[in-house]
Amino acid sequence: MKIDIKSLRARLINYSEPVQVTSIDFHKGTFTWDYQGQHETEESLDYVESWEVEEKG
């Protein structure tokens, strides 16, 4: 399955709205996200409650 990173959202444990995922490093288990101009890198995928894909259509 291929997913366009631009369509990937993560619902983080401490956020009510999903954030835009900008990169994922599966080897390190980290990801970077953006929410309204706030960029942050999480050191663990454990911060994600769920993943969402915005469907184009």
N, CA, C and O atoms as a Maestro MAE file, in Angstrom:
{
 s_m_m2io_version
 :::
 2.0.0
}

f_m_ct {
 s_m_title
 :::
 protein
 m_atom[228] {
  # First column is atom index #
  i_m_mmod_type
  r_m_x_coord
  r_m_y_coord
  r_m_z_coord
  i_m_residue_number
  s_m_chain_name
  s_m_pdb_residue_name
  s_m_pdb_atom_name
  i_m_atomic_number
  :::
  1 25 0.839 -1.177 0.000 1 A "MET " " N  " 7
  2 3 0.000 0.000 0.000 1 A "MET " " CA " 6
  3 2 0.885 1.241 0.000 1 A "MET " " C  " 6
  4 15 1.799 1.352 0.816 1 A "MET " " O  " 8
  5 25 0.622 2.158 -0.895 2 A "LYS " " N  " 7
  6 3 1.342 3.414 -0.952 2 A "LYS " " CA " 6
  7 2 0.448 4.520 -0.409 2 A "LYS " " C  " 6
  8 15 -0.736 4.601 -0.735 2 A "LYS " " O  " 8
  9 25 1.041 5.371 0.428 3 A "ILE " " N  " 7
  10 3 0.324 6.507 0.993 3 A "ILE " " CA " 6
  11 2 1.133 7.758 0.707 3 A "ILE " " C  " 6
  12 15 2.326 7.811 1.004 3 A "ILE " " O  " 8
  13 25 0.503 8.746 0.142 4 A "ASP " " N  " 7
  14 3 1.148 10.033 -0.088 4 A "ASP " " CA " 6
  15 2 1.327 10.712 1.266 4 A "ASP " " C  " 6
  16 15 0.347 10.932 1.978 4 A "ASP " " O  " 8
  17 25 2.572 11.047 1.636 5 A "ILE " " N  " 7
  18 3 2.852 11.636 2.946 5 A "ILE " " CA " 6
  19 2 2.062 12.925 3.161 5 A "ILE " " C  " 6
  20 15 1.760 13.282 4.300 5 A "ILE " " O  " 8
  21 25 1.725 13.628 2.075 6 A "LYS " " N  " 7
  22 3 0.954 14.867 2.192 6 A "LYS " " CA " 6
  23 2 -0.475 14.620 2.661 6 A "LYS " " C  " 6
  24 15 -1.144 15.545 3.121 6 A "LYS " " O  " 8
  25 25 -0.945 13.382 2.549 7 A "SER " " N  " 7
  26 3 -2.307 13.072 2.962 7 A "SER " " CA " 6
  27 2 -2.366 12.386 4.329 7 A "SER " " C  " 6
  28 15 -3.448 12.052 4.811 7 A "SER " " O  " 8
  29 25 -1.200 12.178 4.954 8 A "LEU " " N  " 7
  30 3 -1.145 11.445 6.217 8 A "LEU " " CA " 6
  31 2 -1.298 12.389 7.405 8 A "LEU " " C  " 6
  32 15 -0.608 13.404 7.502 8 A "LEU " " O  " 8
  33 25 -2.197 12.042 8.291 9 A "ARG " " N  " 7
  34 3 -2.439 12.782 9.533 9 A "ARG " " CA " 6
  35 2 -2.246 11.831 10.705 9 A "ARG " " C  " 6
  36 15 -2.456 10.623 10.592 9 A "ARG " " O  " 8
  37 25 -1.844 12.402 11.827 10 A "ALA " " N  " 7
  38 3 -1.714 11.623 13.059 10 A "ALA " " CA " 6
  39 2 -2.549 12.300 14.137 10 A "ALA " " C  " 6
  40 15 -2.482 13.515 14.318 10 A "ALA " " O  " 8
  41 25 -3.318 11.515 14.834 11 A "ARG " " N  " 7
  42 3 -4.052 12.041 15.983 11 A "ARG " " CA " 6
  43 2 -3.192 11.726 17.206 11 A "ARG " " C  " 6
  44 15 -3.070 10.574 17.623 11 A "ARG " " O  " 8
  45 25 -2.598 12.784 17.769 12 A "LEU " " N  " 7
  46 3 -1.687 12.616 18.888 12 A "LEU " " CA " 6
  47 2 -2.448 12.523 20.207 12 A "LEU " " C  " 6
  48 15 -3.569 13.016 20.327 12 A "LEU " " O  " 8
  49 25 -1.838 11.897 21.172 13 A "ILE " " N  " 7
  50 3 -2.481 11.665 22.467 13 A "ILE " " CA " 6
  51 2 -2.929 12.968 23.120 13 A "ILE " " C  " 6
  52 15 -4.015 13.006 23.698 13 A "ILE " " O  " 8
  53 25 -2.138 14.036 23.051 14 A "ASN " " N  " 7
  54 3 -2.458 15.282 23.752 14 A "ASN " " CA " 6
  55 2 -3.072 16.359 22.869 14 A "ASN " " C  " 6
  56 15 -3.160 17.512 23.289 14 A "ASN " " O  " 8
  57 25 -3.498 16.017 21.662 15 A "TYR " " N  " 7
  58 3 -4.099 16.989 20.747 15 A "TYR " " CA " 6
  59 2 -5.487 16.511 20.345 15 A "TYR " " C  " 6
  60 15 -5.703 15.322 20.111 15 A "TYR " " O  " 8
  61 25 -6.425 17.452 20.267 16 A "SER " " N  " 7
  62 3 -7.782 17.067 19.870 16 A "SER " " CA " 6
  63 2 -7.933 16.984 18.355 16 A "SER " " C  " 6
  64 15 -8.773 16.238 17.851 16 A "SER " " O  " 8
  65 25 -7.113 17.755 17.623 17 A "GLU " " N  " 7
  66 3 -7.162 17.755 16.163 17 A "GLU " " CA " 6
  67 2 -5.998 16.951 15.606 17 A "GLU " " C  " 6
  68 15 -4.920 16.936 16.201 17 A "GLU " " O  " 8
  69 25 -6.197 16.280 14.474 18 A "PRO " " N  " 7
  70 3 -5.072 15.580 13.844 18 A "PRO " " CA " 6
  71 2 -4.040 16.565 13.319 18 A "PRO " " C  " 6
  72 15 -4.384 17.678 12.921 18 A "PRO " " O  " 8
  73 25 -2.779 16.159 13.318 19 A "VAL " " N  " 7
  74 3 -1.685 16.995 12.826 19 A "VAL " " CA " 6
  75 2 -1.199 16.436 11.496 19 A "VAL " " C  " 6
  76 15 -1.348 15.244 11.225 19 A "VAL " " O  " 8
  77 25 -0.619 17.295 10.670 20 A "GLN " " N  " 7
  78 3 -0.069 16.898 9.375 20 A "GLN " " CA " 6
  79 2 1.288 16.242 9.590 20 A "GLN " " C  " 6
  80 15 2.185 16.860 10.164 20 A "GLN " " O  " 8
  81 25 1.450 15.023 9.148 21 A "VAL " " N  " 7
  82 3 2.736 14.343 9.229 21 A "VAL " " CA " 6
  83 2 3.588 14.810 8.060 21 A "VAL " " C  " 6
  84 15 3.148 14.768 6.912 21 A "VAL " " O  " 8
  85 25 4.821 15.259 8.352 22 A "THR " " N  " 7
  86 3 5.694 15.740 7.282 22 A "THR " " CA " 6
  87 2 6.805 14.748 6.966 22 A "THR " " C  " 6
  88 15 7.349 14.767 5.862 22 A "THR " " O  " 8
  89 25 7.155 13.880 7.917 23 A "SER " " N  " 7
  90 3 8.139 12.830 7.646 23 A "SER " " CA " 6
  91 2 8.064 11.763 8.734 23 A "SER " " C  " 6
  92 15 7.668 12.029 9.868 23 A "SER " " O  " 8
  93 25 8.456 10.555 8.356 24 A "ILE " " N  " 7
  94 3 8.520 9.430 9.289 24 A "ILE " " CA " 6
  95 2 9.840 8.710 9.063 24 A "ILE " " C  " 6
  96 15 10.235 8.470 7.922 24 A "ILE " " O  " 8
  97 25 10.517 8.368 10.145 25 A "ASP " " N  " 7
  98 3 11.731 7.549 10.070 25 A "ASP " " CA " 6
  99 2 11.422 6.259 10.831 25 A "ASP " " C  " 6
  100 15 11.514 6.212 12.058 25 A "ASP " " O  " 8
  101 25 11.059 5.222 10.092 26 A "PHE " " N  " 7
  102 3 10.674 3.968 10.731 26 A "PHE " " CA " 6
  103 2 11.853 3.277 11.405 26 A "PHE " " C  " 6
  104 15 11.669 2.535 12.370 26 A "PHE " " O  " 8
  105 25 13.058 3.516 10.906 27 A "HIS " " N  " 7
  106 3 14.239 2.899 11.515 27 A "HIS " " CA " 6
  107 2 14.500 3.474 12.901 27 A "HIS " " C  " 6
  108 15 14.843 2.740 13.828 27 A "HIS " " O  " 8
  109 25 14.337 4.783 13.042 28 A "LYS " " N  " 7
  110 3 14.539 5.431 14.343 28 A "LYS " " CA " 6
  111 2 13.264 5.430 15.183 28 A "LYS " " C  " 6
  112 15 13.321 5.593 16.402 28 A "LYS " " O  " 8
  113 25 12.121 5.247 14.535 29 A "GLY " " N  " 7
  114 3 10.839 5.290 15.244 29 A "GLY " " CA " 6
  115 2 10.416 6.710 15.582 29 A "GLY " " C  " 6
  116 15 9.754 6.939 16.595 29 A "GLY " " O  " 8
  117 25 10.801 7.677 14.729 30 A "THR " " N  " 7
  118 3 10.455 9.074 14.961 30 A "THR " " CA " 6
  119 2 9.608 9.602 13.809 30 A "THR " " C  " 6
  120 15 9.561 9.016 12.727 30 A "THR " " O  " 8
  121 25 8.943 10.720 14.067 31 A "PHE " " N  " 7
  122 3 8.209 11.391 12.997 31 A "PHE " " CA " 6
  123 2 8.155 12.889 13.284 31 A "PHE " " C  " 6
  124 15 8.252 13.334 14.428 31 A "PHE " " O  " 8
  125 25 7.997 13.643 12.207 32 A "THR " " N  " 7
  126 3 7.896 15.091 12.310 32 A "THR " " CA " 6
  127 2 6.504 15.491 11.863 32 A "THR " " C  " 6
  128 15 5.955 14.933 10.912 32 A "THR " " O  " 8
  129 25 5.940 16.464 12.562 33 A "TRP " " N  " 7
  130 3 4.593 16.906 12.226 33 A "TRP " " CA " 6
  131 2 4.502 18.423 12.243 33 A "TRP " " C  " 6
  132 15 5.369 19.117 12.774 33 A "TRP " " O  " 8
  133 25 3.419 18.914 11.642 34 A "ASP " " N  " 7
  134 3 3.143 20.347 11.558 34 A "ASP " " CA " 6
  135 2 1.685 20.561 11.925 34 A "ASP " " C  " 6
  136 15 0.800 19.866 11.426 34 A "ASP " " O  " 8
  137 25 1.442 21.528 12.800 35 A "TYR " " N  " 7
  138 3 0.068 21.910 13.121 35 A "TYR " " CA " 6
  139 2 0.023 23.421 13.215 35 A "TYR " " C  " 6
  140 15 0.557 24.005 14.157 35 A "TYR " " O  " 8
  141 25 -0.606 24.048 12.253 36 A "GLN " " N  " 7
  142 3 -0.759 25.501 12.183 36 A "GLN " " CA " 6
  143 2 0.588 26.206 12.345 36 A "GLN " " C  " 6
  144 15 0.700 27.178 13.093 36 A "GLN " " O  " 8
  145 25 1.603 25.714 11.643 37 A "GLY " " N  " 7
  146 3 2.915 26.333 11.673 37 A "GLY " " CA " 6
  147 2 3.825 25.884 12.798 37 A "GLY " " C  " 6
  148 15 4.987 26.287 12.855 37 A "GLY " " O  " 8
  149 25 3.315 25.060 13.685 38 A "GLN " " N  " 7
  150 3 4.136 24.520 14.779 38 A "GLN " " CA " 6
  151 2 4.728 23.192 14.313 38 A "GLN " " C  " 6
  152 15 4.002 22.215 14.133 38 A "GLN " " O  " 8
  153 25 6.047 23.158 14.118 39 A "HIS " " N  " 7
  154 3 6.740 21.957 13.670 39 A "HIS " " CA " 6
  155 2 7.403 21.296 14.872 39 A "HIS " " C  " 6
  156 15 7.992 21.971 15.716 39 A "HIS " " O  " 8
  157 25 7.303 19.986 14.941 40 A "GLU " " N  " 7
  158 3 7.929 19.274 16.048 40 A "GLU " " CA " 6
  159 2 8.297 17.863 15.610 40 A "GLU " " C  " 6
  160 15 7.616 17.269 14.774 40 A "GLU " " O  " 8
  161 25 9.363 17.335 16.171 41 A "THR " " N  " 7
  162 3 9.756 15.948 15.934 41 A "THR " " CA " 6
  163 2 9.525 15.161 17.212 41 A "THR " " C  " 6
  164 15 10.018 15.525 18.279 41 A "THR " " O  " 8
  165 25 8.777 14.088 17.092 42 A "GLU " " N  " 7
  166 3 8.521 13.205 18.235 42 A "GLU " " CA " 6
  167 2 9.522 12.062 18.188 42 A "GLU " " C  " 6
  168 15 9.780 11.502 17.123 42 A "GLU " " O  " 8
  169 25 10.074 11.722 19.312 43 A "GLU " " N  " 7
  170 3 11.100 10.690 19.409 43 A "GLU " " CA " 6
  171 2 10.523 9.277 19.500 43 A "GLU " " C  " 6
  172 15 11.267 8.307 19.637 43 A "GLU " " O  " 8
  173 25 9.213 9.168 19.424 44 A "SER " " N  " 7
  174 3 8.586 7.852 19.505 44 A "SER " " CA " 6
  175 2 7.242 7.870 18.778 44 A "SER " " C  " 6
  176 15 6.514 8.862 18.818 44 A "SER " " O  " 8
  177 25 6.931 6.784 18.128 45 A "LEU " " N  " 7
  178 3 5.617 6.646 17.492 45 A "LEU " " CA " 6
  179 2 4.523 6.393 18.523 45 A "LEU " " C  " 6
  180 15 3.341 6.389 18.179 45 A "LEU " " O  " 8
  181 25 4.900 6.182 19.775 46 A "ASP " " N  " 7
  182 3 3.930 5.940 20.845 46 A "ASP " " CA " 6
  183 2 3.055 7.150 21.136 46 A "ASP " " C  " 6
  184 15 2.022 7.009 21.790 46 A "ASP " " O  " 8
  185 25 3.437 8.332 20.671 47 A "TYR " " N  " 7
  186 3 2.639 9.543 20.875 47 A "TYR " " CA " 6
  187 2 1.399 9.578 19.978 47 A "TYR " " C  " 6
  188 15 0.522 10.422 20.162 47 A "TYR " " O  " 8
  189 25 1.328 8.663 19.009 48 A "VAL " " N  " 7
  190 3 0.214 8.642 18.066 48 A "VAL " " CA " 6
  191 2 -0.903 7.751 18.595 48 A "VAL " " C  " 6
  192 15 -0.703 6.570 18.877 48 A "VAL " " O  " 8
  193 25 -2.069 8.341 18.719 49 A "GLU " " N  " 7
  194 3 -3.255 7.582 19.118 49 A "GLU " " CA " 6
  195 2 -3.825 6.826 17.920 49 A "GLU " " C  " 6
  196 15 -4.241 5.673 18.035 49 A "GLU " " O  " 8
  197 25 -3.836 7.512 16.745 50 A "SER " " N  " 7
  198 3 -4.297 6.865 15.521 50 A "SER " " CA " 6
  199 2 -3.754 7.619 14.310 50 A "SER " " C  " 6
  200 15 -3.391 8.792 14.401 50 A "SER " " O  " 8
  201 25 -3.706 6.921 13.178 51 A "TRP " " N  " 7
  202 3 -3.256 7.489 11.898 51 A "TRP " " CA " 6
  203 2 -4.480 7.663 11.013 51 A "TRP " " C  " 6
  204 15 -5.401 6.847 11.044 51 A "TRP " " O  " 8
  205 25 -4.485 8.732 10.224 52 A "GLU " " N  " 7
  206 3 -5.592 8.988 9.290 52 A "GLU " " CA " 6
  207 2 -5.021 9.355 7.926 52 A "GLU " " C  " 6
  208 15 -3.976 9.999 7.837 52 A "GLU " " O  " 8
  209 25 -5.700 8.948 6.878 53 A "VAL " " N  " 7
  210 3 -5.299 9.309 5.522 53 A "VAL " " CA " 6
  211 2 -6.449 10.099 4.902 53 A "VAL " " C  " 6
  212 15 -7.593 9.644 4.865 53 A "VAL " " O  " 8
  213 25 -6.114 11.288 4.419 54 A "GLU " " N  " 7
  214 3 -7.091 12.123 3.741 54 A "GLU " " CA " 6
  215 2 -7.269 11.588 2.335 54 A "GLU " " C  " 6
  216 15 -6.334 11.600 1.536 54 A "GLU " " O  " 8
  217 25 -8.446 11.128 2.040 55 A "GLU " " N  " 7
  218 3 -8.686 10.549 0.728 55 A "GLU " " CA " 6
  219 2 -8.933 11.624 -0.305 55 A "GLU " " C  " 6
  220 15 -9.673 12.580 -0.072 55 A "GLU " " O  " 8
  221 25 -8.300 11.449 -1.452 56 A "LYS " " N  " 7
  222 3 -8.487 12.384 -2.558 56 A "LYS " " CA " 6
  223 2 -9.560 11.820 -3.461 56 A "LYS " " C  " 6
  224 15 -9.624 10.617 -3.714 56 A "LYS " " O  " 8
  225 25 -10.373 12.691 -3.925 57 A "GLY " " N  " 7
  226 3 -11.353 12.078 -4.725 57 A "GLY " " CA " 6
  227 2 -12.190 12.836 -5.577 57 A "GLY " " C  " 6
  228 15 -13.040 12.274 -6.267 57 A "GLY " " O  " 8
  :::
 }
 m_bond[227] {
  # First column is bond index #
  i_m_from
  i_m_to
  i_m_order
  :::
  1 1 2 1
  2 2 3 1
  3 3 4 2
  4 3 5 1
  5 5 6 1
  6 6 7 1
  7 7 8 2
  8 7 9 1
  9 9 10 1
  10 10 11 1
  11 11 12 2
  12 11 13 1
  13 13 14 1
  14 14 15 1
  15 15 16 2
  16 15 17 1
  17 17 18 1
  18 18 19 1
  19 19 20 2
  20 19 21 1
  21 21 22 1
  22 22 23 1
  23 23 24 2
  24 23 25 1
  25 25 26 1
  26 26 27 1
  27 27 28 2
  28 27 29 1
  29 29 30 1
  30 30 31 1
  31 31 32 2
  32 31 33 1
  33 33 34 1
  34 34 35 1
  35 35 36 2
  36 35 37 1
  37 37 38 1
  38 38 39 1
  39 39 40 2
  40 39 41 1
  41 41 42 1
  42 42 43 1
  43 43 44 2
  44 43 45 1
  45 45 46 1
  46 46 47 1
  47 47 48 2
  48 47 49 1
  49 49 50 1
  50 50 51 1
  51 51 52 2
  52 51 53 1
  53 53 54 1
  54 54 55 1
  55 55 56 2
  56 55 57 1
  57 57 58 1
  58 58 59 1
  59 59 60 2
  60 59 61 1
  61 61 62 1
  62 62 63 1
  63 63 64 2
  64 63 65 1
  65 65 66 1
  66 66 67 1
  67 67 68 2
  68 67 69 1
  69 69 70 1
  70 70 71 1
  71 71 72 2
  72 71 73 1
  73 73 74 1
  74 74 75 1
  75 75 76 2
  76 75 77 1
  77 77 78 1
  78 78 79 1
  79 79 80 2
  80 79 81 1
  81 81 82 1
  82 82 83 1
  83 83 84 2
  84 83 85 1
  85 85 86 1
  86 86 87 1
  87 87 88 2
  88 87 89 1
  89 89 90 1
  90 90 91 1
  91 91 92 2
  92 91 93 1
  93 93 94 1
  94 94 95 1
  95 95 96 2
  96 95 97 1
  97 97 98 1
  98 98 99 1
  99 99 100 2
  100 99 101 1
  101 101 102 1
  102 102 103 1
  103 103 104 2
  104 103 105 1
  105 105 106 1
  106 106 107 1
  107 107 108 2
  108 107 109 1
  109 109 110 1
  110 110 111 1
  111 111 112 2
  112 111 113 1
  113 113 114 1
  114 114 115 1
  115 115 116 2
  116 115 117 1
  117 117 118 1
  118 118 119 1
  119 119 120 2
  120 119 121 1
  121 121 122 1
  122 122 123 1
  123 123 124 2
  124 123 125 1
  125 125 126 1
  126 126 127 1
  127 127 128 2
  128 127 129 1
  129 129 130 1
  130 130 131 1
  131 131 132 2
  132 131 133 1
  133 133 134 1
  134 134 135 1
  135 135 136 2
  136 135 137 1
  137 137 138 1
  138 138 139 1
  139 139 140 2
  140 139 141 1
  141 141 142 1
  142 142 143 1
  143 143 144 2
  144 143 145 1
  145 145 146 1
  146 146 147 1
  147 147 148 2
  148 147 149 1
  149 149 150 1
  150 150 151 1
  151 151 152 2
  152 151 153 1
  153 153 154 1
  154 154 155 1
  155 155 156 2
  156 155 157 1
  157 157 158 1
  158 158 159 1
  159 159 160 2
  160 159 161 1
  161 161 162 1
  162 162 163 1
  163 163 164 2
  164 163 165 1
  165 165 166 1
  166 166 167 1
  167 167 168 2
  168 167 169 1
  169 169 170 1
  170 170 171 1
  171 171 172 2
  172 171 173 1
  173 173 174 1
  174 174 175 1
  175 175 176 2
  176 175 177 1
  177 177 178 1
  178 178 179 1
  179 179 180 2
  180 179 181 1
  181 181 182 1
  182 182 183 1
  183 183 184 2
  184 183 185 1
  185 185 186 1
  186 186 187 1
  187 187 188 2
  188 187 189 1
  189 189 190 1
  190 190 191 1
  191 191 192 2
  192 191 193 1
  193 193 194 1
  194 194 195 1
  195 195 196 2
  196 195 197 1
  197 197 198 1
  198 198 199 1
  199 199 200 2
  200 199 201 1
  201 201 202 1
  202 202 203 1
  203 203 204 2
  204 203 205 1
  205 205 206 1
  206 206 207 1
  207 207 208 2
  208 207 209 1
  209 209 210 1
  210 210 211 1
  211 211 212 2
  212 211 213 1
  213 213 214 1
  214 214 215 1
  215 215 216 2
  216 215 217 1
  217 217 218 1
  218 218 219 1
  219 219 220 2
  220 219 221 1
  221 221 222 1
  222 222 223 1
  223 223 224 2
  224 223 225 1
  225 225 226 1
  226 226 227 1
  227 227 228 2
  :::
 }
}
